């Protein structure tokens, strides 16, 4: 069965990010084989036997049935309860080495674009500058060491790129094993 995927405001291309892939697998929530299955994180105390389809993510039925979330609410403190629920319960999460988290800008959750290396990040100077500042604030005081780390993103560490849904500003955070 080939259906158009649901639209996710905060994760506009879950196929490219690898969070959803083609599959003949049956959804653990609706018991349908839709041709697509979710592959990233789902936090729940319940036993979930199998993957979840994008439609059960989009309508919130998977999160409701299994009392779970697709991403942690860390970082989402400055958004409304409605946005918090849309991101954590009705938006596909993404793969990361550390616990993935969502970035916020203009009092809205940003849209996850994907995992990138330095070359792709350098194409978005505002995201590179924001990441550089965040890392300095987080304790990177040696400028040369910081630039060495940034220039090697994509080699054991990467940047998670987001786009503000209000103003379009690009944002990023570093993720490493």
Helices and strands as residue ranges (DSSP letters): H 14-17, E 20-22, E 36-38, H 54-58, H 61-66, H 81-89, E 104-105, E 108-109, E 111-116, H 118-122, H 125-137, H 143-151, E 157-163, E 170-176
